[in-house]
Amino acid sequence: MQTNPSPIETDVLVVGAGPAGLATALAAVTHGARVLVVERRGTTSTIPRATGVSTRTMEILREWGLTEAVLAGAVGDVPPRIAVADTLAGPVREYRDVGYPSRREALRASPTHPLLCPQDHLEPLLVAELRRRGGEVRFDSALIDLTVADGVEARLAGGERVRARFVVGADGPRSRVRSALGIGLRDLGTLGDYAQVLFRPDAASGVEALFAREPNVLWSIEHPEAAGVLLPVGGGRWCYARQLHDGRDCTGAEGIAAHTPEFWRWLLRTATGLPDLEPQLLGMQAFTMAAAVATAVRSGPGFLVGDAAHRMTPVGGNGMNTAIHDGHELGWRLGWTVRGWAGPALLDSYVEEREPIGRARALRSLRPGGTDPIDGLAGDLGTAYRSCTVATGPADGELRLGTGTARPGERIPHVWVRTDGGRRAVLDLLGPGFTLFTGAVDADWRTAAAHLPVPVEVPAVGDRVARRCGLGPRSALLVRPDGVIAWRHDAGARETAADHARALARAVGTAVGLEPAVAFAA
């Protein structure tokens, strides 16, 4: 008689091995959780998909030690602009801001900068790093059903069962996890039906020479017979996309079927202005530019990240970046909860902090033709979080990049410091617990930090951080592992070491989601 094998036991089950799921898993593993990622596909993405990697995303990848590996697959130093022209080979009529900062602008606010890197280069790097850190990824492993009660029980293709404490739906806009959690979806609108082709131009065509002479993130092609967009997507490949119009083109699957290889070649020659182009067609796809948001991003032990939580159009280049930020923010919270460092409110704060951002960026993706206040560095690095675990803070969505005020809810300002290990960015000093940055007098703060059940490191960094953040001699900043300031204290001259200890204990208790009544005793 055959018996069912024992279920796989893990702390966090992540469904979906795209950027959102892999980022969640990496952050959770890094902070102490056991993680299993399951993916219905047989491998990581085989097409470029998203290519724009924002400054904040690069900071996260840098945290995981992936900078050089990402740069190896990048499209080079491309100015953040869109060229408007009749054809790729024709004269540029105007340039438009793509919404990303230049390298120089980014490096004034961050130790790194944005770049173009195709998703099919990035995903294998994330998988390899996750496995190196002890996480498990299973491909060809579709979710069949999911039961959520006190914990999570899942059945996978092939009959395997998984029992977990938490489940994360990173399985795209048609998320099975979202459905199983009973969470609805609210459509925000569409920008139309499109067809696109991935191609590699022949070496003799001159496309790469044109790009080297005139690098741009994207060309808006306005030829009357081939209007659309052309963009480099890495590995010598290009993408061309055009809108399908009722009455002139079929839409959806019929539209892509109407685009025969011969028709695509004619379109590409017309759009590039290179009549002798012999493109290698690598793949064709029809898609709808649409945006939607889940009616919630959490239900009990179940969470949503990425497209499962907020589907976006490519406008603004926020989809993959927002997904990675979601995963990074959720992952450390799950890890701390598994380790027993946190109370229930820490997981609540994921909802409070990330849901408004996902909704705002999904809505932004429906506004083509120009930049938006949440684009660029302000939206990427300057959003001020407000939640039950942030001591105080500005209003939701307020952008404060570069103010130097270093208030709770803000990302700690970028500054280079000298340490025993050499020159490092302040973000490099963040550890697996909290980091406390202090003014000139830090002995009492060090004593207070040493007696808490959650690690609180107090690095010796001289006075550069204090000056950049406006800290007085007895001030302190409590910074989370994501770089967000959870608490600021500007101590008076008469405060004692015991006062510091009590204040820090209360602040840490709030920041890990414990009620004030059960916060750590000083």
C-alpha atoms as one frame of an Amber mdcrd trajectory, in Angstrom:
protein
   0.000   0.000   0.000   1.493   3.340  -1.100   1.525   6.100   1.465   1.847
   9.810   0.886   5.387  11.035   1.618   5.878  13.456   4.436   5.439  17.092
   3.416   8.403  19.337   2.817   8.779  21.610   5.837   9.968  25.199   5.377
   9.451  28.616   6.902   8.535  30.490   3.732   7.073  29.087   0.516   7.537
  31.477  -2.413   5.484  30.736  -5.527   7.171  32.214  -8.584  10.863  32.542
  -9.501  10.744  35.916 -11.229  12.473  39.007  -9.787   9.817  39.520  -7.079
   9.937  35.952  -5.777  13.715  35.643  -5.951  14.216  38.968  -4.170  11.801
  37.920  -1.423  13.569  34.602  -1.008  17.057  36.145  -0.975  16.102  38.699
   1.662  14.333  36.087   3.804  17.233  33.613   3.623  19.734  36.362   4.387
  17.785  37.187   7.551  17.487  33.658   8.858  14.455  31.959   7.281  14.306
  28.612   5.492  12.890  29.263   2.030  11.564  27.131  -0.807  10.831  28.760
  -4.171   8.660  26.835  -6.626   8.245  27.784 -10.279   5.988  26.218 -12.919
   8.415  27.082 -15.733  11.362  24.830 -16.486  13.919  27.596 -16.090  14.356
  31.309 -15.518  13.123  33.762 -18.132  14.460  33.129 -21.629  13.514  36.581
 -22.945  14.730  40.010 -21.799  11.379  41.328 -20.479  12.301  44.332 -18.299
  15.689  45.986 -18.748  15.695  49.179 -16.658  17.399  48.663 -13.282  16.902
  51.647 -10.976  19.364  53.156  -8.512  17.586  51.619  -5.513  17.478  48.215
  -7.186  21.214  48.444  -7.806  21.707  49.272  -4.111  19.849  46.068  -3.213
  21.853  44.012  -5.723  25.015  45.597  -4.340  23.961  44.521  -0.844  23.852
  40.931  -2.143  27.302  41.241  -3.745  26.008  41.090  -7.327  27.200  44.407
  -8.765  29.974  43.053 -10.976  27.886  40.142 -12.226  25.041  42.507 -13.144
  27.404  44.920 -14.889  28.731  42.032 -16.988  25.316  41.754 -18.645  24.496
  45.457 -18.838  23.938  47.360 -22.082  26.667  49.872 -21.284  26.572  53.522
 -20.311  23.359  54.748 -21.946  22.042  58.287 -21.329  18.568  58.242 -19.730
  16.745  59.622 -22.747  14.292  58.722 -25.491  15.125  59.727 -29.038  12.230
  60.723 -31.304  12.870  60.100 -34.993  11.229  58.775 -38.126  13.695  55.867
 -38.192  16.654  54.576 -36.187  19.058  55.756 -38.901  17.344  59.098 -39.401
  18.001  62.406 -37.638  16.715  62.785 -34.087  14.021  65.456 -33.879  13.930
  65.681 -30.093  15.006  63.969 -26.896  12.663  63.158 -24.037  13.463  62.398
 -20.423  13.004  58.703 -19.667  12.600  59.400 -15.936  15.875  57.855 -14.750
  18.766  59.961 -13.419  22.112  60.175 -15.152  25.041  58.296 -13.660  26.437
  61.545 -12.244  23.115  62.526 -10.668  22.679  59.088  -9.106  26.197  58.991
  -7.650  25.529  62.174  -5.720  22.745  60.371  -3.828  23.907  56.736  -3.853
  27.008  54.549  -4.022  25.680  53.142  -7.304  23.682  54.138 -10.378  20.939
  52.838 -12.692  21.632  50.820 -15.812  20.072  48.639 -18.491  20.295  44.902
 -17.765  17.912  42.342 -19.289  15.810  40.271 -16.937  17.034  37.011 -18.499
  20.567  37.924 -17.365  19.482  39.057 -13.893  17.262  36.126 -12.883  19.975
  33.397 -13.096  22.241  35.566 -10.931  19.542  35.779  -8.265  18.918  32.021
  -8.400  22.622  31.236  -8.033  23.039  33.627  -5.097  19.922  32.301  -3.387
  21.186  28.745  -3.629  24.627  29.813  -2.418  22.987  31.250   0.696  21.046
  28.067   1.411  17.720  28.727  -0.278  16.046  26.120  -2.489  14.576  26.726
  -5.953  12.533  24.090  -7.794  11.594  24.561 -11.443   8.916  22.502 -13.250
   7.062  22.655  -9.941   3.634  24.199 -10.425   1.338  25.017  -7.521  -1.791
  22.832  -7.751  -3.677  23.929  -4.653  -3.114  25.934  -1.505  -4.768  25.823
   1.910  -4.207  28.615   4.409  -5.238  28.381   8.048  -2.841  28.683  10.997
  -0.079  27.926   8.523   0.191  27.035   4.860  -0.205  23.690   3.099   0.438
  23.426  -0.630   0.289  20.636  -3.180   2.659  20.776  -6.138   2.664  19.097
  -9.521   3.822  15.511  -9.065   2.018  15.183  -5.740   4.617  16.773  -3.454
   3.233  18.583  -0.438   4.724  21.589   1.316   3.996  22.845   4.800   5.157
  26.379   5.597   4.587  29.138   8.076   4.158  31.771   5.343   3.392  31.799
   1.617   4.334  34.545  -0.835   2.524  34.927  -4.132   5.076  36.093  -6.692
   3.304  34.317  -9.522   2.326  37.198 -11.754  -0.860  39.017 -12.721  -2.918
  35.789 -12.879  -1.689  34.710  -9.456  -3.010  31.376  -8.176  -1.842  32.354
  -4.703  -3.900  35.530  -4.812  -6.976  33.523  -5.800  -6.363  30.941  -3.079
  -6.075  33.713  -0.502  -9.443  35.078  -1.594  -7.968  38.430  -2.640  -9.617
  40.272  -5.515  -8.194  42.335  -8.357  -9.144  45.874  -9.377  -8.521  46.896
 -12.989  -7.099  50.389 -13.362  -7.190  50.679 -17.160  -5.359  49.809 -20.375
  -3.298  51.610 -22.998  -4.133  49.220 -25.828  -3.026  45.988 -27.520   0.523
  45.644 -28.794   2.686  43.233 -30.750   6.437  42.976 -30.346   9.326  41.105
 -31.867  12.693  40.259 -30.343  15.422  40.248 -32.988  19.155  40.256 -33.532
  20.349  42.501 -36.357  22.945  41.104 -38.720  26.482  42.384 -38.204  26.585
  44.085 -41.589  23.416  46.112 -40.989  25.083  48.904 -39.047  22.555  48.861
 -36.174  25.222  48.447 -33.508  27.325  51.203 -35.061  24.285  53.495 -34.986
  23.739  52.660 -31.317  27.404  53.250 -30.444  27.282  56.662 -32.102  23.856
  57.611 -30.682  23.082  55.555 -27.528  19.575  55.960 -26.148  17.372  53.916
 -23.838  14.645  53.853 -26.478  13.740  55.251 -29.892  10.201  56.471 -30.497
   9.780  55.707 -34.187   7.293  57.979 -35.966   7.491  56.613 -39.494   3.894
  56.592 -40.776   4.129  52.945 -41.860   6.111  51.574 -38.906   5.337  53.721
 -35.874   6.425  52.053 -32.654   9.413  51.801 -30.318  12.873  50.307 -30.772
  15.135  49.524 -27.841  18.348  47.581 -27.148  17.815  44.752 -24.647  21.286
  43.274 -24.182  23.269  40.473 -25.752  23.183  42.201 -29.132  19.379  41.879
 -29.199  16.748  44.502 -29.905  13.029  44.745 -29.369  10.512  46.463 -31.625
   6.913  46.977 -30.477   3.915  48.555 -32.168   0.324  49.162 -31.204  -2.452
  47.124 -32.817  -5.425  49.178 -33.949  -8.914  47.856 -34.586  -9.813  48.234
 -38.239  -6.189  48.301 -39.373  -4.669  45.386 -37.470  -6.188  42.438 -35.720
  -5.769  42.490 -31.935  -4.509  39.944 -29.427  -3.570  36.510 -30.747  -5.040
  37.302 -34.161  -2.839  40.363 -34.362   0.358  38.440 -33.756  -0.706  35.777
 -36.252  -1.158  38.491 -38.880   2.479  39.507 -38.379   4.224  36.953 -40.563
   8.031  36.755 -40.514   8.091  38.529 -43.858   5.897  41.321 -42.497   8.109
  41.706 -39.411  11.219  41.963 -41.570   9.586  44.654 -43.682   8.537  46.550
 -40.542  12.027  46.313 -39.061  13.695  47.555 -42.230  11.233  50.437 -42.369
  11.548  51.325 -38.664  15.351  51.192 -38.697  15.690  52.950 -42.062  18.064
  50.163 -43.146  16.637  48.532 -46.295  19.331  45.823 -46.314  18.726  44.726
 -42.707  18.574  40.927 -42.337  17.206  40.481 -38.797  17.223  37.157 -36.996
  13.738  36.900 -35.494  14.033  35.427 -31.988  10.433  35.590 -30.801   7.093
  37.351 -31.254   4.470  38.206 -28.674   1.134  39.988 -28.345   0.278  41.728
 -25.085  -2.058  44.277 -23.563  -0.648  47.325 -21.812  -2.748  47.174 -18.664
  -2.568  48.050 -14.984  -4.373  46.498 -12.020  -3.955  46.209  -8.255  -4.888
  43.519  -5.775  -7.557  44.551  -3.293  -5.107  43.558  -0.531  -1.480  42.446
  -0.390  -1.885  40.244   2.688  -4.317  37.702   4.021  -3.181  35.983   7.222
   0.093  34.168   6.539  -0.137  34.907   2.813   1.499  37.877   1.060   1.648
  39.235  -2.484   4.609  40.855  -4.244   5.306  42.134  -7.745   2.742  41.657
 -10.503   0.554  39.531  -8.229   0.044  42.671  -6.127   0.227  45.407  -8.770
   0.408  44.905 -12.509   1.983  47.797 -14.430   2.556  48.801 -18.015   6.175
  49.420 -19.107   5.617  53.204 -18.955   7.979  54.646 -16.352  10.076  51.470
 -16.096   8.852  50.692 -12.580   7.493  47.139 -12.813  10.556  44.974 -12.167
  12.081  47.528  -9.799   8.963  47.793  -7.651   8.761  43.988  -7.572  12.344
  43.673  -6.305  11.755  46.386  -3.706   8.614  44.560  -2.520  10.559  41.341
  -2.086  13.454  43.025  -0.304  11.080  44.723   2.148   8.967  41.632   2.835
  11.877  39.216   3.048  13.729  40.766   5.987  10.453  41.067   7.903   9.693
  37.374   7.354  13.205  36.440   8.426  12.985  38.473  11.636   9.572  37.017
  12.420  10.839  33.462  11.949  13.794  34.200  14.242  11.468  35.457  16.959
  12.780  39.012  16.817   9.498  40.655  15.848   5.908  41.104  16.865   2.863
  40.893  14.568   2.950  44.577  13.642   6.224  44.204  11.742   4.420  42.177
   9.069   1.534  44.660   9.157   4.024  47.378   8.285   4.789  45.667   4.950
   1.189  46.322   3.937   1.209  49.893   5.244   4.452  50.809   3.515   4.368
  48.950   0.202   0.694  48.884  -0.820   0.459  52.669  -1.431   3.637  52.593
  -3.503   2.466  49.711  -5.670  -0.864  51.420  -6.295   0.752  54.784  -7.126
   3.219  53.241  -9.555   0.545  51.166 -11.262  -1.483  54.329 -11.820   1.602
  56.176 -13.026   2.186  53.475 -15.652  -1.075  54.507 -17.326   0.203  58.060
 -17.914   2.454  58.041 -21.006   4.023  61.103 -22.540   6.317  62.776 -20.035
   7.717  62.327 -16.570   5.862  62.054 -13.280   6.695  63.291  -9.759   7.377
  59.708  -8.639   9.898  59.096 -11.437  13.650  59.381 -11.053  15.634  59.620
  -7.854  12.841  61.258  -5.873  10.486  58.323  -6.381  13.247  55.727  -6.185
  15.125  56.898  -3.092  13.048  59.686  -1.617   9.724  58.129  -0.649   9.041
  58.585   3.053   7.506  55.508   4.668   4.872  55.794   7.351   3.740  52.765
   9.338   3.131  51.433  12.822   6.829  50.550  13.159   8.192  53.975  12.231
   8.307  56.227  15.288   7.158  59.354  13.465   7.291  60.492   9.893   6.004
  62.750   7.160   2.807  62.071   5.266   2.425  59.058   2.993   4.097  59.483
  -0.387   6.011  62.633   0.569   9.288  62.850  -1.349  12.276  64.181   0.564
  15.386  63.126  -1.339  18.417  65.215  -0.541  16.947  67.228   2.319  19.588
  65.976   4.743  17.053  65.961   7.552  17.318  62.218   8.187  13.838  61.876
   9.640  12.075  58.618  10.552  10.597  56.912   7.508  13.285  58.260   5.184
  16.195  56.340   3.712  19.403  57.305   5.476  21.280  59.873   3.356  24.208
  58.593   1.322  27.667  59.441   2.626  31.114  57.847   2.293  32.945  57.119
   5.550  36.340  55.833   6.588  36.396  52.628   8.631  39.005  50.035   9.526
  37.948  48.268   6.333  38.605  51.348   4.190  36.244  53.747   2.439  32.659
  52.534   2.589  29.200  53.871   1.930  26.942  54.256   4.945  24.579  51.667
   3.395  27.464  49.158   3.487  27.537  49.417   7.271  24.025  48.060   7.747
  24.017  44.598   9.292  21.477  41.823   9.843  19.910  43.709  12.760  19.539
  47.409  13.490  22.335  49.911  13.093  22.600  52.882  15.449  24.389  55.974
  14.169  25.264  58.447  16.879  26.700  61.902  17.409  30.070  62.593  18.971
  29.224  61.103  22.399  28.291  57.469  21.814  29.535  55.515  24.869  26.125
  55.577  26.562  24.386  54.523  23.343  26.812  51.609  22.925  26.028  50.439
  26.441  22.295  50.715  25.793  22.554  48.805  22.504  24.467  45.946  24.072
  21.552  44.869  26.298  18.796  44.298  23.737  17.595  40.926  22.401  17.684
  42.197  18.796  21.190  42.997  17.477  21.925  46.717  17.391  25.346  47.580
  15.980  26.951  50.959  16.691  29.675  51.442  14.064  32.571  53.815  14.629
  32.336  56.112  11.615  33.699  59.450  12.804  31.577  62.542  12.373  30.706
  62.453   8.649  27.393  60.664   9.176  26.558  62.964  12.080  27.215  66.063
   9.983  25.324  64.724   6.951  22.308  63.789   9.087  22.384  66.829  11.352
  23.064  64.854  14.537  24.035  66.635  17.732  26.629  65.242  20.167  24.065
  63.073  21.988  21.712  62.296  19.065  21.068  58.890  17.524  19.468  57.326
  14.459  18.085  53.782  14.551  18.279  52.356  11.019  16.596  49.180   9.747
  18.431  46.687   7.521  16.678  48.206   4.482  18.312  51.578   5.187  15.106
  53.228   6.453  15.352  55.313   9.622  12.999  53.830  12.209  13.644  56.362
  14.991  15.540  59.548  15.667  16.447  60.874  19.084  18.031  64.267  19.692
  18.989  63.982  23.315  19.175  66.885  25.715  22.340  67.681  27.644  20.819
  66.446  30.913  19.829  62.993  29.688  21.559  60.153  31.509  22.752  56.761
  30.321  19.610  55.257  31.840  17.483  57.680  29.829  19.272  56.571  26.664
  18.713  52.906  27.509  14.989  53.377  28.126  14.506  55.445  24.962  16.377
  52.965  22.791  14.534  49.966  24.244  11.179  51.586  23.512  12.287  52.532
  19.996  13.489  49.037  19.159  10.284  47.561  20.547   8.207  49.791  18.275
  10.437  49.143  15.267  10.080  45.358  15.544   6.319  45.555  15.923   5.841
  45.016  19.639   3.197  46.850  21.636   4.654  49.490  23.983   3.488  47.484
  26.984   5.661  44.545  26.014   8.588  46.473  24.562  12.007  45.492  25.779
  12.873  46.497  29.295  15.864  48.724  29.629
